[in-house]
Amino acid sequence: MQAQAMFSQAMISQGVKDIGMLSQHRVKVYIRCRKCGETFILRGVRDAKGRVETGFKRCVCDNEEDFDIEPLS
Ligand SMILES: [Zn+2]
C-alpha cells in the first residue's frame, strides 16, 4: 500500500512539470513585408513577455525591420 502511495506522488510531480513546459507555447506567426508585400508563415515560441521569437531575419527584398507581424491561433 505504501509503495502505491509513493507512485501516485511521483505521477503528480510529473504532471506539474509538464504544465511548466507548456508555458512555452509554439505558435504560428504570419509575417508580411511592408515593402514588397511578401508573406511568410513561420513557427515561433512565445516567451514569458508575450513576444514571439521566430528566428526570422529578413525578407527576400532585404527589408529587415518593416513588417506586419501577427500570431495565428
Ligand atoms: Zn520584402
N, CA, C, O and the ligand as a Tripos MOL2 file, in Angstrom:
@<TRIPOS>MOLECULE
protein
  293   291    74     0     0
PROTEIN
NO_CHARGES

@<TRIPOS>ATOM
      1 N           0.8380   -1.2040    0.0000 N.3       1 MET1
      2 CA          0.0000    0.0000    0.0000 C.3       1 MET1
      3 C           0.8740    1.2570    0.0000 C.2       1 MET1
      4 O           0.5750    2.2380   -0.6810 O.2       1 MET1
      5 N           1.9630    1.2060    0.7790 N.am      2 GLN2
      6 CA          2.8240    2.3820    0.8650 C.3       2 GLN2
      7 C           3.4990    2.6770   -0.4830 C.2       2 GLN2
      8 O           3.6500    3.8300   -0.8870 O.2       2 GLN2
      9 N           3.9000    1.5910   -1.1630 N.am      3 ALA3
     10 CA          4.5420    1.7650   -2.4630 C.3       3 ALA3
     11 C           3.5660    2.3990   -3.4570 C.2       3 ALA3
     12 O           3.9580    3.2380   -4.2670 O.2       3 ALA3
     13 N           2.3180    2.0030   -3.3930 N.am      4 GLN4
     14 CA          1.3020    2.5600   -4.2720 C.3       4 GLN4
     15 C           1.1720    4.0740   -4.0720 C.2       4 GLN4
     16 O           1.0500    4.8350   -5.0310 O.2       4 GLN4
     17 N           1.2020    4.4910   -2.7890 N.am      5 ALA5
     18 CA          1.0780    5.9150   -2.4720 C.3       5 ALA5
     19 C           2.2550    6.7060   -3.0360 C.2       5 ALA5
     20 O           2.0730    7.8060   -3.5570 O.2       5 ALA5
     21 N           3.4560    6.1500   -2.9340 N.am      6 MET6
     22 CA          4.6360    6.8440   -3.4460 C.3       6 MET6
     23 C           4.5620    6.9940   -4.9610 C.2       6 MET6
     24 O           4.9790    8.0090   -5.5180 O.2       6 MET6
     25 N           4.0260    5.9710   -5.6170 N.am      7 PHE7
     26 CA          3.9160    6.0180   -7.0700 C.3       7 PHE7
     27 C           2.9840    7.1490   -7.4970 C.2       7 PHE7
     28 O           3.2680    7.8790   -8.4470 O.2       7 PHE7
     29 N           1.8610    7.2800   -6.7760 N.am      8 SER8
     30 CA          0.9090    8.3400   -7.0840 C.3       8 SER8
     31 C           1.5580    9.7140   -6.9190 C.2       8 SER8
     32 O           1.3380   10.6170   -7.7260 O.2       8 SER8
     33 N           2.3480    9.8570   -5.8780 N.am      9 GLN9
     34 CA          3.0380   11.1270   -5.6200 C.3       9 GLN9
     35 C           3.9380   11.4940   -6.8060 C.2       9 GLN9
     36 O           3.9930   12.6460   -7.2350 O.2       9 GLN9
     37 N           4.6400   10.4760   -7.3210 N.am     10 ALA10
     38 CA          5.5420   10.7170   -8.4400 C.3      10 ALA10
     39 C           4.7600   11.1650   -9.6790 C.2      10 ALA10
     40 O           5.2120   12.0400  -10.4170 O.2      10 ALA10
     41 N           3.6060   10.5750   -9.9010 N.am     11 MET11
     42 CA          2.7860   10.9380  -11.0580 C.3      11 MET11
     43 C           2.3340   12.3970  -10.9660 C.2      11 MET11
     44 O           2.3100   13.1030  -11.9740 O.2      11 MET11
     45 N           1.9790   12.8460   -9.7710 N.am     12 ILE12
     46 CA          1.5420   14.2320   -9.5800 C.3      12 ILE12
     47 C           2.6880   15.1970   -9.8970 C.2      12 ILE12
     48 O           2.4920   16.2160  -10.5600 O.2      12 ILE12
     49 N           3.8820   14.8600   -9.4130 N.am     13 SER13
     50 CA          5.0380   15.7180   -9.6800 C.3      13 SER13
     51 C           5.3050   15.8160  -11.1730 C.2      13 SER13
     52 O           5.6060   16.8930  -11.6870 O.2      13 SER13
     53 N           5.1950   14.7090  -11.8560 N.am     14 GLN14
     54 CA          5.4300   14.6860  -13.2960 C.3      14 GLN14
     55 C           4.4390   15.6050  -14.0080 C.2      14 GLN14
     56 O           4.8010   16.3200  -14.9420 O.2      14 GLN14
     57 N           3.1730   15.5760  -13.5510 N.am     15 GLY15
     58 CA          2.1430   16.4070  -14.1630 C.3      15 GLY15
     59 C           2.4530   17.8810  -14.0380 C.2      15 GLY15
     60 O           2.2650   18.6370  -14.9910 O.2      15 GLY15
     61 N           2.9250   18.3010  -12.8800 N.am     16 VAL16
     62 CA          3.2740   19.7080  -12.6540 C.3      16 VAL16
     63 C           4.3920   20.1320  -13.5920 C.2      16 VAL16
     64 O           4.3760   21.2330  -14.1420 O.2      16 VAL16
     65 N           5.3550   19.2520  -13.7670 N.am     17 LYS17
     66 CA          6.4880   19.5570  -14.6460 C.3      17 LYS17
     67 C           6.0070   19.7680  -16.0900 C.2      17 LYS17
     68 O           6.4760   20.6730  -16.7790 O.2      17 LYS17
     69 N           5.0740   18.9310  -16.5360 N.am     18 ASP18
     70 CA          4.5620   19.0520  -17.9030 C.3      18 ASP18
     71 C           3.8570   20.3790  -18.1170 C.2      18 ASP18
     72 O           4.0200   21.0050  -19.1650 O.2      18 ASP18
     73 N           3.0730   20.8180  -17.1370 N.am     19 ILE19
     74 CA          2.3690   22.0900  -17.2580 C.3      19 ILE19
     75 C           3.3700   23.2370  -17.3790 C.2      19 ILE19
     76 O           3.1550   24.1840  -18.1350 O.2      19 ILE19
     77 N           4.4660   23.1420  -16.6270 N.am     20 GLY20
     78 CA          5.5020   24.1630  -16.7130 C.3      20 GLY20
     79 C           6.0810   24.2640  -18.1080 C.2      20 GLY20
     80 O           6.3460   25.3650  -18.5910 O.2      20 GLY20
     81 N           6.2800   23.1280  -18.7630 N.am     21 MET21
     82 CA          6.8440   23.1270  -20.1130 C.3      21 MET21
     83 C           5.8800   23.7280  -21.1240 C.2      21 MET21
     84 O           6.3080   24.3010  -22.1260 O.2      21 MET21
     85 N           4.5770   23.6000  -20.8700 N.am     22 LEU22
     86 CA          3.5840   24.1210  -21.8010 C.3      22 LEU22
     87 C           3.5380   25.6470  -21.8160 C.2      22 LEU22
     88 O           2.9520   26.2360  -22.7240 O.2      22 LEU22
     89 N           4.1500   26.2930  -20.8230 N.am     23 SER23
     90 CA          4.1310   27.7520  -20.7880 C.3      23 SER23
     91 C           4.9030   28.3430  -21.9690 C.2      23 SER23
     92 O           4.7130   29.5070  -22.3210 O.2      23 SER23
     93 N           5.7720   27.5370  -22.5770 N.am     24 GLN24
     94 CA          6.4370   27.9780  -23.8050 C.3      24 GLN24
     95 C           5.6160   27.4930  -24.9880 C.2      24 GLN24
     96 O           5.8530   26.4060  -25.5140 O.2      24 GLN24
     97 N           4.6510   28.3000  -25.4050 N.am     25 HIS25
     98 CA          3.7670   27.8970  -26.4890 C.3      25 HIS25
     99 C           4.4490   27.9950  -27.8420 C.2      25 HIS25
    100 O           5.1340   28.9690  -28.1530 O.2      25 HIS25
    101 N           4.2400   26.9620  -28.6290 N.am     26 ARG26
    102 CA          4.6600   27.0580  -30.0250 C.3      26 ARG26
    103 C           3.5010   27.6660  -30.8030 C.2      26 ARG26
    104 O           2.3720   27.1780  -30.7440 O.2      26 ARG26
    105 N           3.7920   28.7200  -31.5200 N.am     27 VAL27
    106 CA          2.7260   29.3990  -32.2530 C.3      27 VAL27
    107 C           3.1410   29.6200  -33.7070 C.2      27 VAL27
    108 O           4.3260   29.6900  -34.0340 O.2      27 VAL27
    109 N           2.1380   29.7240  -34.5590 N.am     28 LYS28
    110 CA          2.4030   30.1080  -35.9410 C.3      28 LYS28
    111 C           2.3180   31.6220  -36.0300 C.2      28 LYS28
    112 O           1.4520   32.2420  -35.4130 O.2      28 LYS28
    113 N           3.2040   32.1990  -36.7860 N.am     29 VAL29
    114 CA          3.2210   33.6530  -36.9300 C.3      29 VAL29
    115 C           3.1560   34.0240  -38.4060 C.2      29 VAL29
    116 O           3.8930   33.4950  -39.2380 O.2      29 VAL29
    117 N           2.2570   34.9420  -38.6990 N.am     30 TYR30
    118 CA          2.1000   35.4430  -40.0570 C.3      30 TYR30
    119 C           2.8850   36.7450  -40.1740 C.2      30 TYR30
    120 O           2.6500   37.6870  -39.4180 O.2      30 TYR30
    121 N           3.8070   36.7930  -41.1140 N.am     31 ILE31
    122 CA          4.6310   37.9880  -41.2930 C.3      31 ILE31
    123 C           4.4430   38.5160  -42.7060 C.2      31 ILE31
    124 O           4.5750   37.7700  -43.6770 O.2      31 ILE31
    125 N           4.1320   39.8070  -42.8200 N.am     32 ARG32
    126 CA          4.0070   40.4050  -44.1450 C.3      32 ARG32
    127 C           4.9760   41.5750  -44.2670 C.2      32 ARG32
    128 O           5.0200   42.4600  -43.4130 O.2      32 ARG32
    129 N           5.7390   41.5580  -45.3320 N.am     33 CYS33
    130 CA          6.7010   42.6260  -45.5850 C.3      33 CYS33
    131 C           5.9540   43.8670  -46.0580 C.2      33 CYS33
    132 O           5.1560   43.8010  -46.9940 O.2      33 CYS33
    133 N           6.2150   44.9970  -45.4100 N.am     34 ARG34
    134 CA          5.5340   46.2430  -45.8020 C.3      34 ARG34
    135 C           6.1700   46.8860  -47.0220 C.2      34 ARG34
    136 O           5.6110   47.8230  -47.5920 O.2      34 ARG34
    137 N           7.3190   46.4000  -47.4210 N.am     35 LYS35
    138 CA          7.9820   46.9960  -48.5860 C.3      35 LYS35
    139 C           7.5680   46.3150  -49.8880 C.2      35 LYS35
    140 O           7.2360   46.9930  -50.8610 O.2      35 LYS35
    141 N           7.5840   44.9800  -49.9160 N.am     36 CYS36
    142 CA          7.2970   44.2960  -51.1790 C.3      36 CYS36
    143 C           6.0360   43.4410  -51.1150 C.2      36 CYS36
    144 O           5.5860   42.9260  -52.1390 O.2      36 CYS36
    145 N           5.4540   43.2850  -49.9110 N.am     37 GLY37
    146 CA          4.2000   42.5380  -49.7990 C.3      37 GLY37
    147 C           4.3620   41.0340  -49.6770 C.2      37 GLY37
    148 O           3.3700   40.3100  -49.5930 O.2      37 GLY37
    149 N           5.5960   40.5540  -49.6670 N.am     38 GLU38
    150 CA          5.8390   39.1160  -49.4960 C.3      38 GLU38
    151 C           5.3240   38.6690  -48.1320 C.2      38 GLU38
    152 O           5.4520   39.3840  -47.1380 O.2      38 GLU38
    153 N           4.7390   37.4720  -48.1030 N.am     39 THR39
    154 CA          4.2530   36.9690  -46.8190 C.3      39 THR39
    155 C           4.9800   35.6940  -46.4240 C.2      39 THR39
    156 O           5.4070   34.9080  -47.2690 O.2      39 THR39
    157 N           5.1070   35.5130  -45.1230 N.am     40 PHE40
    158 CA          5.7830   34.3410  -44.5780 C.3      40 PHE40
    159 C           4.9500   33.7970  -43.4310 C.2      40 PHE40
    160 O           4.3710   34.5640  -42.6620 O.2      40 PHE40
    161 N           4.8890   32.4840  -43.3120 N.am     41 ILE41
    162 CA          4.2800   31.8790  -42.1350 C.3      41 ILE41
    163 C           5.3400   31.0220  -41.4630 C.2      41 ILE41
    164 O           5.8430   30.0560  -42.0380 O.2      41 ILE41
    165 N           5.6660   31.3990  -40.2320 N.am     42 LEU42
    166 CA          6.7390   30.7270  -39.5220 C.3      42 LEU42
    167 C           6.2360   30.2010  -38.2000 C.2      42 LEU42
    168 O           5.2190   30.6560  -37.6770 O.2      42 LEU42
    169 N           6.9600   29.2370  -37.6670 N.am     43 ARG43
    170 CA          6.6600   28.7690  -36.3220 C.3      43 ARG43
    171 C           7.5830   29.4690  -35.3310 C.2      43 ARG43
    172 O           8.7890   29.5690  -35.5570 O.2      43 ARG43
    173 N           7.0220   29.9390  -34.2580 N.am     44 GLY44
    174 CA          7.8280   30.6160  -33.2530 C.3      44 GLY44
    175 C           7.4750   30.1260  -31.8630 C.2      44 GLY44
    176 O           6.5800   29.3020  -31.6800 O.2      44 GLY44
    177 N           8.1960   30.6500  -30.8940 N.am     45 VAL45
    178 CA          7.9440   30.3160  -29.4960 C.3      45 VAL45
    179 C           7.6120   31.6000  -28.7520 C.2      45 VAL45
    180 O           8.3680   32.5710  -28.7880 O.2      45 VAL45
    181 N           6.4690   31.5880  -28.0780 N.am     46 ARG46
    182 CA          6.0810   32.7700  -27.3050 C.3      46 ARG46
    183 C           6.8270   32.7600  -25.9740 C.2      46 ARG46
    184 O           6.7810   31.7670  -25.2480 O.2      46 ARG46
    185 N           7.5000   33.8300  -25.6550 N.am     47 ASP47
    186 CA          8.2350   33.8690  -24.3940 C.3      47 ASP47
    187 C           7.3650   34.4380  -23.2770 C.2      47 ASP47
    188 O           6.1970   34.7630  -23.4920 O.2      47 ASP47
    189 N           7.9460   34.5560  -22.0790 N.am     48 ALA48
    190 CA          7.1840   34.9610  -20.8950 C.3      48 ALA48
    191 C           6.5980   36.3600  -21.0330 C.2      48 ALA48
    192 O           5.6000   36.6740  -20.3840 O.2      48 ALA48
    193 N           7.1990   37.2040  -21.8620 N.am     49 LYS49
    194 CA          6.7220   38.5750  -22.0160 C.3      49 LYS49
    195 C           5.6620   38.7050  -23.1070 C.2      49 LYS49
    196 O           5.1700   39.8030  -23.3680 O.2      49 LYS49
    197 N           5.3020   37.5700  -23.7540 N.am     50 GLY50
    198 CA          4.2850   37.6120  -24.7910 C.3      50 GLY50
    199 C           4.8410   37.8980  -26.1720 C.2      50 GLY50
    200 O           4.0900   37.9380  -27.1460 O.2      50 GLY50
    201 N           6.1520   38.0970  -26.2690 N.am     51 ARG51
    202 CA          6.7600   38.2860  -27.5840 C.3      51 ARG51
    203 C           6.9480   36.9320  -28.2520 C.2      51 ARG51
    204 O           7.0920   35.9160  -27.5720 O.2      51 ARG51
    205 N           6.9490   36.9150  -29.5680 N.am     52 VAL52
    206 CA          7.1370   35.6630  -30.2880 C.3      52 VAL52
    207 C           8.4860   35.6690  -30.9910 C.2      52 VAL52
    208 O           8.7880   36.5470  -31.7990 O.2      52 VAL52
    209 N           9.2790   34.6740  -30.6600 N.am     53 GLU53
    210 CA         10.5990   34.5560  -31.2850 C.3      53 GLU53
    211 C          10.5210   33.5420  -32.4180 C.2      53 GLU53
    212 O          10.2560   32.3650  -32.1760 O.2      53 GLU53
    213 N          10.7510   33.9860  -33.6570 N.am     54 THR54
    214 CA         10.6510   33.0900  -34.8060 C.3      54 THR54
    215 C          11.9910   32.7880  -35.4450 C.2      54 THR54
    216 O          12.1320   31.8070  -36.1750 O.2      54 THR54
    217 N          12.9830   33.6390  -35.1690 N.am     55 GLY55
    218 CA         14.2660   33.4770  -35.8400 C.3      55 GLY55
    219 C          14.2620   34.1060  -37.2240 C.2      55 GLY55
    220 O          15.2610   34.0440  -37.9400 O.2      55 GLY55
    221 N          13.1330   34.7140  -37.6070 N.am     56 PHE56
    222 CA         13.0340   35.3900  -38.9000 C.3      56 PHE56
    223 C          13.9800   36.5810  -38.9520 C.2      56 PHE56
    224 O          13.9940   37.4030  -38.0360 O.2      56 PHE56
    225 N          14.7560   36.6770  -39.9990 N.am     57 LYS57
    226 CA         15.7500   37.7570  -40.0480 C.3      57 LYS57
    227 C          15.3960   38.8360  -41.0490 C.2      57 LYS57
    228 O          15.3430   40.0140  -40.6930 O.2      57 LYS57
    229 N          15.1530   38.4610  -42.2890 N.am     58 ARG58
    230 CA         14.7930   39.4900  -43.2600 C.3      58 ARG58
    231 C          14.0720   38.9050  -44.4570 C.2      58 ARG58
    232 O          14.1100   37.7040  -44.7240 O.2      58 ARG58
    233 N          13.4120   39.8100  -45.1660 N.am     59 CYS59
    234 CA         12.6500   39.4460  -46.3540 C.3      59 CYS59
    235 C          13.5860   39.2410  -47.5480 C.2      59 CYS59
    236 O          14.7650   39.5910  -47.5020 O.2      59 CYS59
    237 N          13.0350   38.6710  -48.6040 N.am     60 VAL60
    238 CA         13.8080   38.4880  -49.8370 C.3      60 VAL60
    239 C          14.2220   39.8180  -50.4670 C.2      60 VAL60
    240 O          15.1420   39.8570  -51.2840 O.2      60 VAL60
    241 N          13.5390   40.9200  -50.0870 N.am     61 CYS61
    242 CA         13.8680   42.2360  -50.6420 C.3      61 CYS61
    243 C          14.8720   42.9880  -49.7650 C.2      61 CYS61
    244 O          15.1060   44.1790  -49.9670 O.2      61 CYS61
    245 N          15.4580   42.2950  -48.7970 N.am     62 ASP62
    246 CA         16.4590   42.8680  -47.8850 C.3      62 ASP62
    247 C          15.8840   43.7430  -46.7860 C.2      62 ASP62
    248 O          16.6330   44.3240  -46.0000 O.2      62 ASP62
    249 N          14.5700   43.8440  -46.7210 N.am     63 ASN63
    250 CA         13.9360   44.5560  -45.6150 C.3      63 ASN63
    251 C          14.1370   43.7560  -44.3240 C.2      63 ASN63
    252 O          13.8400   42.5620  -44.2820 O.2      63 ASN63
    253 N          14.6350   44.4050  -43.2830 N.am     64 GLU64
    254 CA         14.8820   43.7000  -42.0250 C.3      64 GLU64
    255 C          14.0030   44.1640  -40.8700 C.2      64 GLU64
    256 O          14.0090   43.5470  -39.8050 O.2      64 GLU64
    257 N          13.2430   45.2490  -41.0660 N.am     65 GLU65
    258 CA         12.5250   45.7740  -39.8960 C.3      65 GLU65
    259 C          11.0960   46.2300  -40.1330 C.2      65 GLU65
    260 O          10.3720   46.4850  -39.1700 O.2      65 GLU65
    261 N          10.6650   46.3400  -41.3890 N.am     66 ASP66
    262 CA          9.3500   46.9140  -41.6420 C.3      66 ASP66
    263 C           8.3320   45.8200  -41.9980 C.2      66 ASP66
    264 O           8.0690   45.5530  -43.1700 O.2      66 ASP66
    265 N           7.7730   45.2020  -40.9630 N.am     67 PHE67
    266 CA          6.8540   44.0850  -41.1680 C.3      67 PHE67
    267 C           5.5700   44.2380  -40.3750 C.2      67 PHE67
    268 O           5.5430   44.8610  -39.3140 O.2      67 PHE67
    269 N           4.4990   43.6520  -40.9170 N.am     68 ASP68
    270 CA          3.3020   43.3970  -40.1060 C.3      68 ASP68
    271 C           3.4690   41.9830  -39.5570 C.2      68 ASP68
    272 O           3.6530   41.0350  -40.3210 O.2      68 ASP68
    273 N           3.4040   41.8440  -38.2510 N.am     69 ILE69
    274 CA          3.5730   40.5210  -37.6350 C.3      69 ILE69
    275 C           2.3470   40.1860  -36.8230 C.2      69 ILE69
    276 O           1.9440   40.9470  -35.9440 O.2      69 ILE69
    277 N           1.7520   39.0390  -37.1190 N.am     70 GLU70
    278 CA          0.5060   38.6700  -36.4650 C.3      70 GLU70
    279 C           0.5120   37.1910  -36.0680 C.2      70 GLU70
    280 O           0.6400   36.3250  -36.9330 O.2      70 GLU70
    281 N           0.3770   36.8910  -34.7800 N.am     71 PRO71
    282 CA          0.3250   35.4980  -34.3460 C.3      71 PRO71
    283 C          -0.9530   34.8280  -34.8530 C.2      71 PRO71
    284 O          -2.0140   35.4530  -34.8380 O.2      71 PRO71
    285 N          -0.8780   33.5950  -35.2910 N.am     72 LEU72
    286 CA         -2.0490   32.8390  -35.7320 C.3      72 LEU72
    287 C          -2.4580   31.8470  -34.6450 C.2      72 LEU72
    288 O          -1.6240   31.0960  -34.1380 O.2      72 LEU72
    289 N          -3.7240   31.8470  -34.2960 N.am     73 SER73
    290 CA         -4.2960   30.9570  -33.2810 C.3      73 SER73
    291 C          -3.6350   31.0110  -31.9080 C.2      73 SER73
    292 O          -4.0500   30.2970  -30.9950 O.2      73 SER73
    293 ZN         10.0480   42.3450  -48.7640 Zn       74 ZN74
@<TRIPOS>BOND
     1     1     2 1
     2     2     3 1
     3     3     4 2
     4     3     5 am
     5     5     6 1
     6     6     7 1
     7     7     8 2
     8     7     9 am
     9     9    10 1
    10    10    11 1
    11    11    12 2
    12    11    13 am
    13    13    14 1
    14    14    15 1
    15    15    16 2
    16    15    17 am
    17    17    18 1
    18    18    19 1
    19    19    20 2
    20    19    21 am
    21    21    22 1
    22    22    23 1
    23    23    24 2
    24    23    25 am
    25    25    26 1
    26    26    27 1
    27    27    28 2
    28    27    29 am
    29    29    30 1
    30    30    31 1
    31    31    32 2
    32    31    33 am
    33    33    34 1
    34    34    35 1
    35    35    36 2
    36    35    37 am
    37    37    38 1
    38    38    39 1
    39    39    40 2
    40    39    41 am
    41    41    42 1
    42    42    43 1
    43    43    44 2
    44    43    45 am
    45    45    46 1
    46    46    47 1
    47    47    48 2
    48    47    49 am
    49    49    50 1
    50    50    51 1
    51    51    52 2
    52    51    53 am
    53    53    54 1
    54    54    55 1
    55    55    56 2
    56    55    57 am
    57    57    58 1
    58    58    59 1
    59    59    60 2
    60    59    61 am
    61    61    62 1
    62    62    63 1
    63    63    64 2
    64    63    65 am
    65    65    66 1
    66    66    67 1
    67    67    68 2
    68    67    69 am
    69    69    70 1
    70    70    71 1
    71    71    72 2
    72    71    73 am
    73    73    74 1
    74    74    75 1
    75    75    76 2
    76    75    77 am
    77    77    78 1
    78    78    79 1
    79    79    80 2
    80    79    81 am
    81    81    82 1
    82    82    83 1
    83    83    84 2
    84    83    85 am
    85    85    86 1
    86    86    87 1
    87    87    88 2
    88    87    89 am
    89    89    90 1
    90    90    91 1
    91    91    92 2
    92    91    93 am
    93    93    94 1
    94    94    95 1
    95    95    96 2
    96    95    97 am
    97    97    98 1
    98    98    99 1
    99    99   100 2
   100    99   101 am
   101   101   102 1
   102   102   103 1
   103   103   104 2
   104   103   105 am
   105   105   106 1
   106   106   107 1
   107   107   108 2
   108   107   109 am
   109   109   110 1
   110   110   111 1
   111   111   112 2
   112   111   113 am
   113   113   114 1
   114   114   115 1
   115   115   116 2
   116   115   117 am
   117   117   118 1
   118   118   119 1
   119   119   120 2
   120   119   121 am
   121   121   122 1
   122   122   123 1
   123   123   124 2
   124   123   125 am
   125   125   126 1
   126   126   127 1
   127   127   128 2
   128   127   129 am
   129   129   130 1
   130   130   131 1
   131   131   132 2
   132   131   133 am
   133   133   134 1
   134   134   135 1
   135   135   136 2
   136   135   137 am
   137   137   138 1
   138   138   139 1
   139   139   140 2
   140   139   141 am
   141   141   142 1
   142   142   143 1
   143   143   144 2
   144   143   145 am
   145   145   146 1
   146   146   147 1
   147   147   148 2
   148   147   149 am
   149   149   150 1
   150   150   151 1
   151   151   152 2
   152   151   153 am
   153   153   154 1
   154   154   155 1
   155   155   156 2
   156   155   157 am
   157   157   158 1
   158   158   159 1
   159   159   160 2
   160   159   161 am
   161   161   162 1
   162   162   163 1
   163   163   164 2
   164   163   165 am
   165   165   166 1
   166   166   167 1
   167   167   168 2
   168   167   169 am
   169   169   170 1
   170   170   171 1
   171   171   172 2
   172   171   173 am
   173   173   174 1
   174   174   175 1
   175   175   176 2
   176   175   177 am
   177   177   178 1
   178   178   179 1
   179   179   180 2
   180   179   181 am
   181   181   182 1
   182   182   183 1
   183   183   184 2
   184   183   185 am
   185   185   186 1
   186   186   187 1
   187   187   188 2
   188   187   189 am
   189   189   190 1
   190   190   191 1
   191   191   192 2
   192   191   193 am
   193   193   194 1
   194   194   195 1
   195   195   196 2
   196   195   197 am
   197   197   198 1
   198   198   199 1
   199   199   200 2
   200   199   201 am
   201   201   202 1
   202   202   203 1
   203   203   204 2
   204   203   205 am
   205   205   206 1
   206   206   207 1
   207   207   208 2
   208   207   209 am
   209   209   210 1
   210   210   211 1
   211   211   212 2
   212   211   213 am
   213   213   214 1
   214   214   215 1
   215   215   216 2
   216   215   217 am
   217   217   218 1
   218   218   219 1
   219   219   220 2
   220   219   221 am
   221   221   222 1
   222   222   223 1
   223   223   224 2
   224   223   225 am
   225   225   226 1
   226   226   227 1
   227   227   228 2
   228   227   229 am
   229   229   230 1
   230   230   231 1
   231   231   232 2
   232   231   233 am
   233   233   234 1
   234   234   235 1
   235   235   236 2
   236   235   237 am
   237   237   238 1
   238   238   239 1
   239   239   240 2
   240   239   241 am
   241   241   242 1
   242   242   243 1
   243   243   244 2
   244   243   245 am
   245   245   246 1
   246   246   247 1
   247   247   248 2
   248   247   249 am
   249   249   250 1
   250   250   251 1
   251   251   252 2
   252   251   253 am
   253   253   254 1
   254   254   255 1
   255   255   256 2
   256   255   257 am
   257   257   258 1
   258   258   259 1
   259   259   260 2
   260   259   261 am
   261   261   262 1
   262   262   263 1
   263   263   264 2
   264   263   265 am
   265   265   266 1
   266   266   267 1
   267   267   268 2
   268   267   269 am
   269   269   270 1
   270   270   271 1
   271   271   272 2
   272   271   273 am
   273   273   274 1
   274   274   275 1
   275   275   276 2
   276   275   277 am
   277   277   278 1
   278   278   279 1
   279   279   280 2
   280   279   281 am
   281   281   282 1
   282   282   283 1
   283   283   284 2
   284   283   285 am
   285   285   286 1
   286   286   287 1
   287   287   288 2
   288   287   289 am
   289   289   290 1
   290   290   291 1
   291   291   292 2
@<TRIPOS>SUBSTRUCTURE
     1 MET1         2 RESIDUE 1 A MET
     2 GLN2         6 RESIDUE 1 A GLN
     3 ALA3        10 RESIDUE 1 A ALA
     4 GLN4        14 RESIDUE 1 A GLN
     5 ALA5        18 RESIDUE 1 A ALA
     6 MET6        22 RESIDUE 1 A MET
     7 PHE7        26 RESIDUE 1 A PHE
     8 SER8        30 RESIDUE 1 A SER
     9 GLN9        34 RESIDUE 1 A GLN
    10 ALA10       38 RESIDUE 1 A ALA
    11 MET11       42 RESIDUE 1 A MET
    12 ILE12       46 RESIDUE 1 A ILE
    13 SER13       50 RESIDUE 1 A SER
    14 GLN14       54 RESIDUE 1 A GLN
    15 GLY15       58 RESIDUE 1 A GLY
    16 VAL16       62 RESIDUE 1 A VAL
    17 LYS17       66 RESIDUE 1 A LYS
    18 ASP18       70 RESIDUE 1 A ASP
    19 ILE19       74 RESIDUE 1 A ILE
    20 GLY20       78 RESIDUE 1 A GLY
    21 MET21       82 RESIDUE 1 A MET
    22 LEU22       86 RESIDUE 1 A LEU
    23 SER23       90 RESIDUE 1 A SER
    24 GLN24       94 RESIDUE 1 A GLN
    25 HIS25       98 RESIDUE 1 A HIS
    26 ARG26      102 RESIDUE 1 A ARG
    27 VAL27      106 RESIDUE 1 A VAL
    28 LYS28      110 RESIDUE 1 A LYS
    29 VAL29      114 RESIDUE 1 A VAL
    30 TYR30      118 RESIDUE 1 A TYR
    31 ILE31      122 RESIDUE 1 A ILE
    32 ARG32      126 RESIDUE 1 A ARG
    33 CYS33      130 RESIDUE 1 A CYS
    34 ARG34      134 RESIDUE 1 A ARG
    35 LYS35      138 RESIDUE 1 A LYS
    36 CYS36      142 RESIDUE 1 A CYS
    37 GLY37      146 RESIDUE 1 A GLY
    38 GLU38      150 RESIDUE 1 A GLU
    39 THR39      154 RESIDUE 1 A THR
    40 PHE40      158 RESIDUE 1 A PHE
    41 ILE41      162 RESIDUE 1 A ILE
    42 LEU42      166 RESIDUE 1 A LEU
    43 ARG43      170 RESIDUE 1 A ARG
    44 GLY44      174 RESIDUE 1 A GLY
    45 VAL45      178 RESIDUE 1 A VAL
    46 ARG46      182 RESIDUE 1 A ARG
    47 ASP47      186 RESIDUE 1 A ASP
    48 ALA48      190 RESIDUE 1 A ALA
    49 LYS49      194 RESIDUE 1 A LYS
    50 GLY50      198 RESIDUE 1 A GLY
    51 ARG51      202 RESIDUE 1 A ARG
    52 VAL52      206 RESIDUE 1 A VAL
    53 GLU53      210 RESIDUE 1 A GLU
    54 THR54      214 RESIDUE 1 A THR
    55 GLY55      218 RESIDUE 1 A GLY
    56 PHE56      222 RESIDUE 1 A PHE
    57 LYS57      226 RESIDUE 1 A LYS
    58 ARG58      230 RESIDUE 1 A ARG
    59 CYS59      234 RESIDUE 1 A CYS
    60 VAL60      238 RESIDUE 1 A VAL
    61 CYS61      242 RESIDUE 1 A CYS
    62 ASP62      246 RESIDUE 1 A ASP
    63 ASN63      250 RESIDUE 1 A ASN
    64 GLU64      254 RESIDUE 1 A GLU
    65 GLU65      258 RESIDUE 1 A GLU
    66 ASP66      262 RESIDUE 1 A ASP
    67 PHE67      266 RESIDUE 1 A PHE
    68 ASP68      270 RESIDUE 1 A ASP
    69 ILE69      274 RESIDUE 1 A ILE
    70 GLU70      278 RESIDUE 1 A GLU
    71 PRO71      282 RESIDUE 1 A PRO
    72 LEU72      286 RESIDUE 1 A LEU
    73 SER73      290 RESIDUE 1 A SER
    74 ZN74       293 GROUP 0 **** ****
